[in-house]
Amino acid sequence: MAWMYILECCDESYYVGSTKDIKRRLSQHQAGIGANYTSKRLPVKLVYCEEYERVDEAFYREKQVQGWRRAKREALINGQSELLPALAKKIFDRSKIKDDSLFNETSVVE
């Protein structure tokens, strides 16, 4: 078995990791030897975890969740999976786009 987990640090930031032994890894984090990031933000608490058959699956999920914004992580932690697709959408600032013709209906290429 393997695990992807999310810790909440004392500064309310999140740490995402993966491991084969969740109990041992949590003990390491609490002792300040788990990771440089968490060692400076003790204490930490486990707020979410997922179990996987293989380590590579847990590691893949870890990397996926690490790329998420805080709001999306919090939806996962709070069991609000229905919010995940909407939170995955990138919000574009149209004022920063140089070629605004991409948004005109007449410029659609068929």
C-alpha positions as a Markdown table, in Angstrom:
| # | Residue | x | y | z |
|---|---|---|---|---|
| 1 | Met | 0.0 | 0.0 | 0.0 |
| 2 | Ala | 1.0 | 3.6 | -0.6 |
| 3 | Trp | -0.5 | 6.9 | 0.4 |
| 4 | Met | -0.8 | 10.5 | -1.0 |
| 5 | Tyr | -1.4 | 12.8 | 2.0 |
| 6 | Ile | -2.0 | 16.5 | 2.7 |
| 7 | Leu | -0.7 | 18.1 | 6.0 |
| 8 | Glu | -1.8 | 21.4 | 7.3 |
| 9 | Cys | 1.1 | 23.3 | 8.9 |
| 10 | Cys | 1.0 | 25.7 | 11.8 |
| 11 | Asp | 1.0 | 28.6 | 9.4 |
| 12 | Glu | -2.1 | 27.2 | 7.7 |
| 13 | Ser | -0.1 | 26.3 | 4.6 |
| 14 | Tyr | -0.5 | 22.8 | 3.0 |
| 15 | Tyr | 2.2 | 20.2 | 2.4 |
| 16 | Val | 1.5 | 17.4 | -0.1 |
| 17 | Gly | 3.5 | 14.2 | 0.0 |
| 18 | Ser | 3.4 | 10.5 | -0.6 |
| 19 | Thr | 4.8 | 7.5 | 1.3 |
| 20 | Lys | 4.6 | 3.7 | 1.7 |
| 21 | Asp | 4.2 | 4.0 | 5.5 |
| 22 | Ile | 1.9 | 6.8 | 6.5 |
| 23 | Lys | 2.3 | 6.4 | 10.3 |
| 24 | Arg | 6.1 | 6.4 | 10.1 |
| 25 | Arg | 6.1 | 9.4 | 7.7 |
| 26 | Leu | 3.7 | 11.4 | 10.0 |
| 27 | Ser | 6.0 | 10.7 | 13.0 |
| 28 | Gln | 9.0 | 11.9 | 11.0 |
| 29 | His | 7.2 | 15.1 | 10.0 |
| 30 | Gln | 6.2 | 15.8 | 13.7 |
| 31 | Ala | 9.8 | 15.2 | 14.8 |
| 32 | Gly | 11.0 | 17.7 | 12.3 |
| 33 | Ile | 12.8 | 15.2 | 10.1 |
| 34 | Gly | 10.1 | 14.6 | 7.5 |
| 35 | Ala | 10.8 | 17.4 | 5.1 |
| 36 | Asn | 12.6 | 20.8 | 5.2 |
| 37 | Tyr | 9.3 | 22.6 | 4.5 |
| 38 | Thr | 7.3 | 21.0 | 7.4 |
| 39 | Ser | 10.3 | 21.1 | 9.8 |
| 40 | Lys | 10.0 | 24.9 | 9.8 |
| 41 | Arg | 6.2 | 24.9 | 10.3 |
| 42 | Leu | 5.5 | 22.6 | 13.2 |
| 43 | Pro | 3.2 | 21.2 | 14.4 |
| 44 | Val | 1.5 | 19.7 | 11.4 |
| 45 | Lys | -1.7 | 17.7 | 11.2 |
| 46 | Leu | -3.0 | 15.2 | 8.7 |
| 47 | Val | -6.0 | 16.7 | 7.0 |
| 48 | Tyr | -6.4 | 14.3 | 4.0 |
| 49 | Cys | -5.1 | 11.1 | 2.6 |
| 50 | Glu | -5.7 | 8.6 | -0.3 |
| 51 | Glu | -4.6 | 5.0 | -0.4 |
| 52 | Tyr | -3.1 | 3.4 | -3.5 |
| 53 | Glu | -2.0 | -0.1 | -4.4 |
| 54 | Arg | 1.3 | 1.1 | -5.8 |
| 55 | Val | 3.8 | 3.8 | -4.8 |
| 56 | Asp | 4.0 | 5.2 | -8.4 |
| 57 | Glu | 0.3 | 5.9 | -8.3 |
| 58 | Ala | 0.5 | 7.7 | -5.0 |
| 59 | Phe | 3.6 | 9.7 | -6.3 |
| 60 | Tyr | 1.7 | 10.6 | -9.5 |
| 61 | Arg | -1.3 | 11.9 | -7.4 |
| 62 | Glu | 1.1 | 13.8 | -5.1 |
| 63 | Lys | 2.6 | 15.7 | -8.1 |
| 64 | Gln | -0.9 | 16.3 | -9.5 |
| 65 | Val | -2.2 | 17.8 | -6.2 |
| 66 | Gln | 1.0 | 19.8 | -5.6 |
| 67 | Gly | 0.1 | 21.7 | -8.8 |
| 68 | Trp | -3.3 | 22.8 | -7.5 |
| 69 | Arg | -4.2 | 26.1 | -6.1 |
| 70 | Arg | -5.2 | 26.3 | -2.4 |
| 71 | Ala | -9.0 | 26.5 | -3.2 |
| 72 | Lys | -8.8 | 23.3 | -5.1 |
| 73 | Arg | -6.9 | 21.5 | -2.4 |
| 74 | Glu | -9.4 | 22.7 | 0.2 |
| 75 | Ala | -12.3 | 21.4 | -1.9 |
| 76 | Leu | -10.5 | 18.0 | -1.9 |
| 77 | Ile | -9.9 | 18.1 | 1.8 |
| 78 | Asn | -13.5 | 19.1 | 2.5 |
| 79 | Gly | -14.9 | 16.3 | 0.3 |
| 80 | Gln | -16.4 | 18.8 | -2.2 |
| 81 | Ser | -15.4 | 16.8 | -5.3 |
| 82 | Glu | -18.1 | 18.4 | -7.3 |
| 83 | Leu | -16.2 | 21.7 | -7.1 |
| 84 | Leu | -12.9 | 20.3 | -8.5 |
| 85 | Pro | -13.7 | 20.7 | -12.3 |
| 86 | Ala | -14.7 | 24.4 | -11.9 |
| 87 | Leu | -11.6 | 25.1 | -9.7 |
| 88 | Ala | -9.4 | 23.5 | -12.4 |
| 89 | Lys | -10.3 | 26.2 | -15.0 |
| 90 | Lys | -7.7 | 28.8 | -15.5 |
| 91 | Ile | -9.0 | 32.4 | -15.2 |
| 92 | Phe | -7.6 | 34.5 | -18.0 |
| 93 | Asp | -7.2 | 38.3 | -17.8 |
| 94 | Arg | -8.2 | 39.4 | -21.3 |
| 95 | Ser | -6.5 | 42.7 | -20.9 |
| 96 | Lys | -3.1 | 40.9 | -20.9 |
| 97 | Ile | -3.8 | 39.2 | -24.3 |
| 98 | Lys | -2.1 | 41.0 | -27.1 |
| 99 | Asp | -4.3 | 39.6 | -30.0 |
| 100 | Asp | -7.9 | 40.2 | -28.9 |
| 101 | Ser | -9.1 | 39.0 | -32.2 |
| 102 | Leu | -9.1 | 35.5 | -30.7 |
| 103 | Phe | -12.3 | 36.5 | -28.9 |
| 104 | Asn | -14.2 | 37.9 | -31.9 |
| 105 | Glu | -16.8 | 35.6 | -33.5 |
| 106 | Thr | -15.7 | 36.7 | -37.0 |
| 107 | Ser | -12.2 | 35.4 | -36.4 |
| 108 | Val | -13.3 | 31.8 | -36.0 |
| 109 | Val | -11.4 | 29.5 | -38.3 |
| 110 | Glu | -13.3 | 26.6 | -39.8 |
